[in-house]
Amino acid sequence: MPAPYEIGLMLGNVAEDPEGKFGLLRQLGVRCCQIWLGRQVLSAPLEKQIAEITLRDQIEITTAFCGFHGDRYDDLATARATIGLVPETTRAERLAEMKEVGGVARRLGVPAVALHIGFIPVERDTPAYRGVVEAARDIADFLAERGLKLTLETGQETAAHLRDFLGDVGRSNLGVNFDPANMLLYGSDEPISSVEKLAPWLYNVHAKDGNWPTQPGRLGRETPIGQGQVNFPAFIRKLREVGYRGPLIIEREISGLQQIDDMRGAIQFLKQAIHL
């Protein structure tokens, strides 16, 4: 297990360049991470390479994120129609894909599988809502049989609604991958007060920053850590207050040299914020 508040990286799709992606951890002086896996990249050679690299470099993968072909984040309407397990037309196929990712995670010794479940219907006493609850139970039970957790990324719903949903699903291996910036980007909730509502389910935390939307129907803008509206010193104090002792996984959803520079800056920023 990572040390309390150990800093790690979200590496994204490691299939593109496994040595380069995992090498970024060594380059930036960290050892824990999350990775993205989807059916389109799963293969026995990739799985073998990940196992060899993580063993050789003593890397700990805390979570395998399941990303689906067809998820789109162009704007709120498109995201609502395409993300996660909420759209009924793709639900069965995506559940099957999550189970494939779960099998890979188990073989690699990764303890959790995460996803954006989508825009959970607001009305709880409806067939649409119950369908998402049953889908979450399906994959949670599958993962539980293999000793794995299922974690849901924050963002599309308020903390109170996600808390109610977690209670309705009612599975002990269910948790939250708390992304404070996503709550701002989707305009769904205030992240620091949301920590308290979701405290019993906190498993991993993304260190990502951003701003509230400025245009109706559009998402807000991600920023380098410390330049957005999360307020990380206060956010970390709240995590301590509720008893969270897991890692802080830096996510910067851009690419190239700027991403690496921003991650390097985030590491220094977080090291200072952790000790404030």
C-alpha positions as YAML, in Angstrom:
chain: A
units: angstrom
residues:
- id: 1
  name: MET
  ca: [0.00, 0.00, 0.00]
- id: 2
  name: PRO
  ca: [1.20, 3.56, -0.67]
- id: 3
  name: ALA
  ca: [2.25, 5.62, 2.33]
- id: 4
  name: PRO
  ca: [-0.29, 8.20, 3.58]
- id: 5
  name: TYR
  ca: [-0.49, 11.09, 1.11]
- id: 6
  name: GLU
  ca: [2.12, 9.49, -1.10]
- id: 7
  name: ILE
  ca: [2.22, 11.37, -4.40]
- id: 8
  name: GLY
  ca: [1.63, 9.39, -7.58]
- id: 9
  name: LEU
  ca: [0.69, 9.92, -11.21]
- id: 10
  name: MET
  ca: [-2.21, 9.03, -13.45]
- id: 11
  name: LEU
  ca: [-0.31, 7.60, -16.43]
- id: 12
  name: GLY
  ca: [-3.25, 7.21, -18.79]
- id: 13
  name: ASN
  ca: [-2.95, 4.74, -21.68]
- id: 14
  name: VAL
  ca: [0.31, 2.91, -21.02]
- id: 15
  name: ALA
  ca: [-0.17, 0.72, -24.12]
- id: 16
  name: GLU
  ca: [1.12, 3.55, -26.31]
- id: 17
  name: ASP
  ca: [4.62, 3.32, -24.78]
- id: 18
  name: PRO
  ca: [4.87, 1.18, -21.63]
- id: 19
  name: GLU
  ca: [8.55, 1.88, -20.94]
- id: 20
  name: GLY
  ca: [8.12, 5.59, -21.55]
- id: 21
  name: LYS
  ca: [4.92, 5.91, -19.52]
- id: 22
  name: PHE
  ca: [6.20, 4.01, -16.49]
- id: 23
  name: GLY
  ca: [9.60, 5.66, -16.92]
- id: 24
  name: LEU
  ca: [7.92, 8.98, -16.14]
- id: 25
  name: LEU
  ca: [7.52, 7.80, -12.54]
- id: 26
  name: ARG
  ca: [11.25, 7.30, -12.21]
- id: 27
  name: GLN
  ca: [11.93, 10.59, -14.00]
- id: 28
  name: LEU
  ca: [9.76, 12.51, -11.53]
- id: 29
  name: GLY
  ca: [10.78, 10.54, -8.45]
- id: 30
  name: VAL
  ca: [7.50, 8.79, -7.56]
- id: 31
  name: ARG
  ca: [6.53, 5.13, -7.39]
- id: 32
  name: CYS
  ca: [2.74, 4.76, -7.34]
- id: 33
  name: CYS
  ca: [0.30, 5.35, -10.16]
- id: 34
  name: GLN
  ca: [-3.01, 4.68, -11.80]
- id: 35
  name: ILE
  ca: [-3.30, 3.45, -15.38]
- id: 36
  name: TRP
  ca: [-6.00, 3.40, -18.04]
- id: 37
  name: LEU
  ca: [-7.07, 0.12, -19.62]
- id: 38
  name: GLY
  ca: [-9.71, -0.55, -22.26]
- id: 39
  name: ARG
  ca: [-10.67, -3.48, -24.43]
- id: 40
  name: GLN
  ca: [-9.04, -1.88, -27.46]
- id: 41
  name: VAL
  ca: [-5.57, -2.11, -25.86]
- id: 42
  name: LEU
  ca: [-5.80, -5.31, -23.78]
- id: 43
  name: SER
  ca: [-3.41, -8.04, -24.87]
- id: 44
  name: ALA
  ca: [-1.29, -10.77, -23.31]
- id: 45
  name: PRO
  ca: [1.98, -9.11, -24.44]
- id: 46
  name: LEU
  ca: [0.96, -5.77, -22.88]
- id: 47
  name: GLU
  ca: [-0.08, -7.46, -19.66]
- id: 48
  name: LYS
  ca: [3.27, -9.29, -19.51]
- id: 49
  name: GLN
  ca: [5.19, -6.08, -20.16]
- id: 50
  name: ILE
  ca: [3.32, -4.19, -17.42]
- id: 51
  name: ALA
  ca: [4.03, -7.02, -14.96]
- id: 52
  name: GLU
  ca: [7.73, -7.03, -15.83]
- id: 53
  name: ILE
  ca: [8.15, -3.25, -15.61]
- id: 54
  name: THR
  ca: [6.28, -2.86, -12.33]
- id: 55
  name: LEU
  ca: [8.23, -5.71, -10.72]
- id: 56
  name: ARG
  ca: [11.57, -4.42, -12.00]
- id: 57
  name: ASP
  ca: [10.98, -0.81, -10.96]
- id: 58
  name: GLN
  ca: [8.99, -1.58, -7.78]
- id: 59
  name: ILE
  ca: [5.99, 0.37, -9.06]
- id: 60
  name: GLU
  ca: [2.63, 0.14, -7.33]
- id: 61
  name: ILE
  ca: [-0.49, 0.52, -9.47]
- id: 62
  name: THR
  ca: [-3.35, 1.50, -7.17]
- id: 63
  name: THR
  ca: [-6.17, 1.50, -9.74]
- id: 64
  name: ALA
  ca: [-6.92, 0.41, -13.29]
- id: 65
  name: PHE
  ca: [-9.28, 2.91, -14.90]
- id: 66
  name: CYS
  ca: [-11.68, 1.44, -17.41]
- id: 67
  name: GLY
  ca: [-12.27, 3.79, -20.33]
- id: 68
  name: PHE
  ca: [-14.82, 3.05, -22.99]
- id: 69
  name: HIS
  ca: [-14.74, 3.63, -26.72]
- id: 70
  name: GLY
  ca: [-17.46, 6.20, -27.36]
- id: 71
  name: ASP
  ca: [-17.09, 8.19, -24.13]
- id: 72
  name: ARG
  ca: [-17.04, 11.85, -25.19]
- id: 73
  name: TYR
  ca: [-16.57, 15.01, -23.18]
- id: 74
  name: ASP
  ca: [-17.17, 17.70, -25.82]
- id: 75
  name: ASP
  ca: [-19.87, 19.38, -23.73]
- id: 76
  name: LEU
  ca: [-22.33, 18.47, -20.99]
- id: 77
  name: ALA
  ca: [-25.04, 17.17, -23.34]
- id: 78
  name: THR
  ca: [-22.61, 14.90, -25.19]
- id: 79
  name: ALA
  ca: [-21.08, 13.66, -21.95]
- id: 80
  name: ARG
  ca: [-24.52, 12.92, -20.52]
- id: 81
  name: ALA
  ca: [-25.41, 10.83, -23.58]
- id: 82
  name: THR
  ca: [-22.19, 8.83, -23.85]
- id: 83
  name: ILE
  ca: [-20.35, 8.34, -20.56]
- id: 84
  name: GLY
  ca: [-20.10, 5.18, -18.52]
- id: 85
  name: LEU
  ca: [-22.82, 2.69, -17.61]
- id: 86
  name: VAL
  ca: [-25.76, 5.11, -17.73]
- id: 87
  name: PRO
  ca: [-26.49, 4.88, -21.51]
- id: 88
  name: GLU
  ca: [-28.61, 1.73, -21.85]
- id: 89
  name: THR
  ca: [-27.58, 0.96, -25.44]
- id: 90
  name: THR
  ca: [-23.94, 0.35, -24.50]
- id: 91
  name: ARG
  ca: [-24.37, -0.89, -20.92]
- id: 92
  name: ALA
  ca: [-24.14, -4.65, -21.45]
- id: 93
  name: GLU
  ca: [-21.09, -4.37, -23.69]
- id: 94
  name: ARG
  ca: [-19.36, -2.04, -21.26]
- id: 95
  name: LEU
  ca: [-20.06, -4.30, -18.29]
- id: 96
  name: ALA
  ca: [-18.42, -7.12, -20.22]
- id: 97
  name: GLU
  ca: [-15.44, -4.88, -20.96]
- id: 98
  name: MET
  ca: [-15.11, -3.93, -17.30]
- id: 99
  name: LYS
  ca: [-14.98, -7.61, -16.39]
- id: 100
  name: GLU
  ca: [-12.14, -8.10, -18.87]
- id: 101
  name: VAL
  ca: [-10.27, -5.20, -17.28]
- id: 102
  name: GLY
  ca: [-11.02, -6.69, -13.86]
- id: 103
  name: GLY
  ca: [-9.41, -9.95, -14.91]
- id: 104
  name: VAL
  ca: [-6.27, -8.14, -16.03]
- id: 105
  name: ALA
  ca: [-6.21, -6.08, -12.82]
- id: 106
  name: ARG
  ca: [-6.38, -9.20, -10.70]
- id: 107
  name: ARG
  ca: [-3.55, -10.89, -12.56]
- id: 108
  name: LEU
  ca: [-1.40, -7.76, -12.24]
- id: 109
  name: GLY
  ca: [-2.13, -7.39, -8.53]
- id: 110
  name: VAL
  ca: [-3.98, -4.09, -9.00]
- id: 111
  name: PRO
  ca: [-6.51, -3.83, -6.14]
- id: 112
  name: ALA
  ca: [-9.19, -1.63, -7.73]
- id: 113
  name: VAL
  ca: [-10.99, -0.93, -10.99]
- id: 114
  name: ALA
  ca: [-12.46, 2.54, -11.52]
- id: 115
  name: LEU
  ca: [-14.72, 4.28, -14.01]
- id: 116
  name: HIS
  ca: [-16.81, 7.32, -14.69]
- id: 117
  name: ILE
  ca: [-20.20, 5.69, -14.20]
- id: 118
  name: GLY
  ca: [-21.92, 8.60, -15.97]
- id: 119
  name: PHE
  ca: [-24.71, 11.03, -15.14]
- id: 120
  name: ILE
  ca: [-26.66, 9.04, -12.56]
- id: 121
  name: PRO
  ca: [-30.40, 9.77, -12.98]
- id: 122
  name: VAL
  ca: [-31.56, 12.25, -10.35]
- id: 123
  name: GLU
  ca: [-34.90, 10.58, -9.58]
- id: 124
  name: ARG
  ca: [-34.14, 7.48, -7.51]
- id: 125
  name: ASP
  ca: [-37.55, 5.83, -7.86]
- id: 126
  name: THR
  ca: [-37.35, 5.31, -11.62]
- id: 127
  name: PRO
  ca: [-36.44, 2.41, -13.92]
- id: 128
  name: ALA
  ca: [-33.52, 4.43, -15.30]
- id: 129
  name: TYR
  ca: [-31.99, 4.88, -11.85]
- id: 130
  name: ARG
  ca: [-32.61, 1.28, -10.82]
- id: 131
  name: GLY
  ca: [-30.93, 0.09, -14.01]
- id: 132
  name: VAL
  ca: [-27.73, 1.92, -13.12]
- id: 133
  name: VAL
  ca: [-27.88, 0.56, -9.56]
- id: 134
  name: GLU
  ca: [-28.16, -2.99, -10.89]
- id: 135
  name: ALA
  ca: [-25.29, -2.42, -13.32]
- id: 136
  name: ALA
  ca: [-23.07, -1.19, -10.48]
- id: 137
  name: ARG
  ca: [-24.03, -4.20, -8.36]
- id: 138
  name: ASP
  ca: [-23.24, -6.53, -11.26]
- id: 139
  name: ILE
  ca: [-19.68, -5.31, -11.73]
- id: 140
  name: ALA
  ca: [-19.09, -4.77, -7.99]
- id: 141
  name: ASP
  ca: [-20.07, -8.39, -7.29]
- id: 142
  name: PHE
  ca: [-17.85, -9.65, -10.11]
- id: 143
  name: LEU
  ca: [-14.88, -7.71, -8.74]
- id: 144
  name: ALA
  ca: [-15.60, -8.70, -5.13]
- id: 145
  name: GLU
  ca: [-15.38, -12.38, -6.08]
- id: 146
  name: ARG
  ca: [-11.84, -11.61, -7.25]
- id: 147
  name: GLY
  ca: [-10.88, -9.58, -4.19]
- id: 148
  name: LEU
  ca: [-11.07, -6.22, -6.00]
- id: 149
  name: LYS
  ca: [-12.72, -2.89, -5.28]
- id: 150
  name: LEU
  ca: [-14.92, -0.91, -7.65]
- id: 151
  name: THR
  ca: [-14.37, 2.84, -7.38]
- id: 152
  name: LEU
  ca: [-16.49, 5.54, -8.96]
- id: 153
  name: GLU
  ca: [-14.94, 8.80, -10.09]
- id: 154
  name: THR
  ca: [-16.61, 11.98, -8.86]
- id: 155
  name: GLY
  ca: [-17.78, 14.69, -11.20]
- id: 156
  name: GLN
  ca: [-21.12, 14.32, -12.88]
- id: 157
  name: GLU
  ca: [-23.31, 14.40, -9.77]
- id: 158
  name: THR
  ca: [-23.47, 16.15, -6.42]
- id: 159
  name: ALA
  ca: [-21.73, 14.50, -3.49]
- id: 160
  name: ALA
  ca: [-25.08, 13.94, -1.78]
- id: 161
  name: HIS
  ca: [-26.51, 12.17, -4.82]
- id: 162
  name: LEU
  ca: [-23.42, 9.99, -5.22]
- id: 163
  name: ARG
  ca: [-23.58, 9.16, -1.50]
- id: 164
  name: ASP
  ca: [-27.21, 8.08, -1.88]
- id: 165
  name: PHE
  ca: [-26.34, 6.02, -4.95]
- id: 166
  name: LEU
  ca: [-23.50, 4.25, -3.13]
- id: 167
  name: GLY
  ca: [-25.89, 3.43, -0.32]
- id: 168
  name: ASP
  ca: [-28.49, 2.10, -2.74]
- id: 169
  name: VAL
  ca: [-25.93, -0.11, -4.49]
- id: 170
  name: GLY
  ca: [-24.95, -1.38, -1.06]
- id: 171
  name: ARG
  ca: [-21.74, -3.26, -1.75]
- id: 172
  name: SER
  ca: [-18.84, -3.35, 0.72]
- id: 173
  name: ASN
  ca: [-16.18, -3.26, -2.02]
- id: 174
  name: LEU
  ca: [-17.56, -0.03, -3.47]
- id: 175
  name: GLY
  ca: [-15.51, 3.15, -3.13]
- id: 176
  name: VAL
  ca: [-14.84, 6.59, -4.56]
- id: 177
  name: ASN
  ca: [-11.99, 7.93, -6.62]
- id: 178
  name: PHE
  ca: [-12.37, 11.55, -5.51]
- id: 179
  name: ASP
  ca: [-11.47, 14.09, -8.18]
- id: 180
  name: PRO
  ca: [-11.99, 17.61, -6.79]
- id: 181
  name: ALA
  ca: [-11.45, 19.33, -10.14]
- id: 182
  name: ASN
  ca: [-14.14, 17.26, -11.85]
- id: 183
  name: MET
  ca: [-16.75, 18.63, -9.47]
- id: 184
  name: LEU
  ca: [-15.77, 22.12, -10.56]
- id: 185
  name: LEU
  ca: [-15.45, 21.29, -14.27]
- id: 186
  name: TYR
  ca: [-18.96, 19.82, -14.37]
- id: 187
  name: GLY
  ca: [-20.36, 22.53, -12.12]
- id: 188
  name: SER
  ca: [-21.81, 19.84, -9.88]
- id: 189
  name: ASP
  ca: [-20.59, 20.62, -6.36]
- id: 190
  name: GLU
  ca: [-18.01, 22.26, -4.10]
- id: 191
  name: PRO
  ca: [-15.15, 19.79, -3.56]
- id: 192
  name: ILE
  ca: [-14.04, 20.53, 0.01]
- id: 193
  name: SER
  ca: [-17.50, 20.17, 1.56]
- id: 194
  name: SER
  ca: [-18.05, 17.10, -0.63]
- id: 195
  name: VAL
  ca: [-15.15, 15.27, 1.02]
- id: 196
  name: GLU
  ca: [-17.09, 15.01, 4.27]
- id: 197
  name: LYS
  ca: [-20.19, 13.59, 2.57]
- id: 198
  name: LEU
  ca: [-18.17, 10.90, 0.80]
- id: 199
  name: ALA
  ca: [-15.61, 10.22, 3.54]
- id: 200
  name: PRO
  ca: [-16.62, 6.58, 4.25]
- id: 201
  name: TRP
  ca: [-16.03, 5.63, 0.61]
- id: 202
  name: LEU
  ca: [-12.78, 7.48, -0.16]
- id: 203
  name: TYR
  ca: [-10.25, 5.12, -1.75]
- id: 204
  name: ASN
  ca: [-8.02, 7.23, -4.00]
- id: 205
  name: VAL
  ca: [-7.85, 10.96, -4.59]
- id: 206
  name: HIS
  ca: [-6.91, 12.74, -7.79]
- id: 207
  name: ALA
  ca: [-4.76, 15.82, -7.43]
- id: 208
  name: LYS
  ca: [-6.20, 17.89, -10.26]
- id: 209
  name: ASP
  ca: [-7.24, 21.53, -10.41]
- id: 210
  name: GLY
  ca: [-9.70, 23.50, -12.48]
- id: 211
  name: ASN
  ca: [-12.35, 26.19, -12.66]
- id: 212
  name: TRP
  ca: [-16.12, 26.34, -12.70]
- id: 213
  name: PRO
  ca: [-17.80, 26.56, -16.13]
- id: 214
  name: THR
  ca: [-18.28, 30.05, -17.49]
- id: 215
  name: GLN
  ca: [-20.72, 29.14, -20.29]
- id: 216
  name: PRO
  ca: [-24.01, 27.23, -20.03]
- id: 217
  name: GLY
  ca: [-23.74, 23.67, -21.28]
- id: 218
  name: ARG
  ca: [-19.95, 23.70, -21.36]
- id: 219
  name: LEU
  ca: [-17.42, 22.15, -19.01]
- id: 220
  name: GLY
  ca: [-15.06, 24.26, -16.95]
- id: 221
  name: ARG
  ca: [-11.34, 24.45, -17.68]
- id: 222
  name: GLU
  ca: [-8.63, 22.27, -16.16]
- id: 223
  name: THR
  ca: [-5.58, 24.14, -14.87]
- id: 224
  name: PRO
  ca: [-2.19, 23.27, -13.39]
- id: 225
  name: ILE
  ca: [-2.44, 22.48, -9.69]
- id: 226
  name: GLY
  ca: [-2.53, 25.66, -7.64]
- id: 227
  name: GLN
  ca: [-3.93, 27.79, -10.47]
- id: 228
  name: GLY
  ca: [-7.56, 26.70, -10.21]
- id: 229
  name: GLN
  ca: [-10.35, 26.92, -7.66]
- id: 230
  name: VAL
  ca: [-9.83, 23.71, -5.66]
- id: 231
  name: ASN
  ca: [-7.70, 25.33, -2.88]
- id: 232
  name: PHE
  ca: [-5.43, 22.36, -2.24]
- id: 233
  name: PRO
  ca: [-4.11, 23.34, 1.22]
- id: 234
  name: ALA
  ca: [-7.71, 23.47, 2.51]
- id: 235
  name: PHE
  ca: [-8.62, 20.34, 0.53]
- id: 236
  name: ILE
  ca: [-5.76, 18.34, 2.05]
- id: 237
  name: ARG
  ca: [-6.64, 19.59, 5.54]
- id: 238
  name: LYS
  ca: [-10.18, 18.30, 5.01]
- id: 239
  name: LEU
  ca: [-8.85, 14.93, 3.82]
- id: 240
  name: ARG
  ca: [-6.83, 14.67, 7.03]
- id: 241
  name: GLU
  ca: [-9.83, 15.71, 9.10]
- id: 242
  name: VAL
  ca: [-12.04, 12.90, 7.73]
- id: 243
  name: GLY
  ca: [-9.29, 10.28, 8.11]
- id: 244
  name: TYR
  ca: [-8.20, 9.76, 4.52]
- id: 245
  name: ARG
  ca: [-4.72, 8.26, 4.42]
- id: 246
  name: GLY
  ca: [-4.41, 7.18, 0.80]
- id: 247
  name: PRO
  ca: [-2.31, 8.55, -2.05]
- id: 248
  name: LEU
  ca: [-2.65, 11.79, -3.99]
- id: 249
  name: ILE
  ca: [-2.61, 10.85, -7.67]
- id: 250
  name: ILE
  ca: [-1.70, 13.76, -9.95]
- id: 251
  name: GLU
  ca: [-3.78, 13.88, -13.12]
- id: 252
  name: ARG
  ca: [-3.02, 16.42, -15.85]
- id: 253
  name: GLU
  ca: [-5.14, 15.82, -18.93]
- id: 254
  name: ILE
  ca: [-2.87, 17.32, -21.55]
- id: 255
  name: SER
  ca: [0.10, 15.75, -23.33]
- id: 256
  name: GLY
  ca: [3.71, 16.35, -24.25]
- id: 257
  name: LEU
  ca: [6.39, 18.29, -22.44]
- id: 258
  name: GLN
  ca: [3.91, 20.70, -20.87]
- id: 259
  name: GLN
  ca: [2.18, 17.80, -19.12]
- id: 260
  name: ILE
  ca: [5.51, 16.64, -17.67]
- id: 261
  name: ASP
  ca: [6.42, 20.16, -16.57]
- id: 262
  name: ASP
  ca: [3.00, 20.61, -14.94]
- id: 263
  name: MET
  ca: [3.29, 17.25, -13.16]
- id: 264
  name: ARG
  ca: [6.74, 18.20, -11.88]
- id: 265
  name: GLY
  ca: [5.34, 21.48, -10.60]
- id: 266
  name: ALA
  ca: [2.39, 19.66, -9.03]
- id: 267
  name: ILE
  ca: [4.71, 17.37, -7.09]
- id: 268
  name: GLN
  ca: [6.52, 20.34, -5.56]
- id: 269
  name: PHE
  ca: [3.26, 22.16, -4.86]
- id: 270
  name: LEU
  ca: [1.73, 19.12, -3.13]
- id: 271
  name: LYS
  ca: [4.83, 18.45, -1.04]
- id: 272
  name: GLN
  ca: [4.49, 21.94, 0.39]
- id: 273
  name: ALA
  ca: [0.69, 21.76, 0.76]
- id: 274
  name: ILE
  ca: [0.86, 18.45, 2.63]
- id: 275
  name: HIS
  ca: [2.97, 20.08, 5.35]
- id: 276
  name: LEU
  ca: [0.95, 23.29, 5.75]
...
